[in-house]
Structures are given as structure tokens and as C-alpha cells.
Amino acid sequence: MLDADEVAQYEAWKQNKLTSSTDLSVHSYNIEQEAAALAYEAGVRAGVNPIDHERLASLLRDNPYRRPGMTGFRKLTT
């Protein structure tokens, strides 16, 4: 027979473990980096006059989250 106090302690530990854990998976990291890249691009689009196409394209091309070696990297097709 299981000790009721030990079962209660285990359930409390398990609940704390499940609610306090952080997702450290590669997939989670990649989503976080993609979100940062998209936020940068949204900020650039909101802050730059859409008529200034060259400046907008330059800032989007120079996105630090899309550089080679970053998880948000995408080859630009022109």
C-alpha cells in the first residue's frame, strides 16, 4: 500500500515540475527566433514610409535575425 503523504508529495512535485518547466527544444528556439525576425520586419514596415522602397528593402535585407547562421535565415530571391 502506498503512503498517502508520499503520494501527495509526489503529486505536488509533479504539478510543480509540469507548470514550471521551460521548453528548451530546438523547435521552440527556432519559433522564438522566427518571431524576433518577424517582429523586426513588422517594426520596419510600420516605421518606414512605404513610398521609400529602397530604404524599406535595404532595412528588410539587413535584418539581423535573417543573416546566415541565424535560425531565421532565409535566402532572398530577387
C-alpha positions, 0 to 999 in steps of 0.5 A: 500500500502506498503512503498517502503523504508520499503520494501527495508529495509526489503529486505536488512535485509533479504539478510543480515540475509540469507548470514550471518547466521551460521548453528548451527544444530546438523547435521552440528556439527556432519559433522564438527566433522566427518571431524576433525576425518577424517582429523586426520586419513588422517594426520596419514596415510600420516605421518606414514610409512605404513610398521609400522602397529602397530604404524599406528593402535595404532595412528588410535585407539587413535584418539581423535575425535573417543573416546566415547562421541565424535560425531565421535565415532565409535566402532572398530571391530577387 
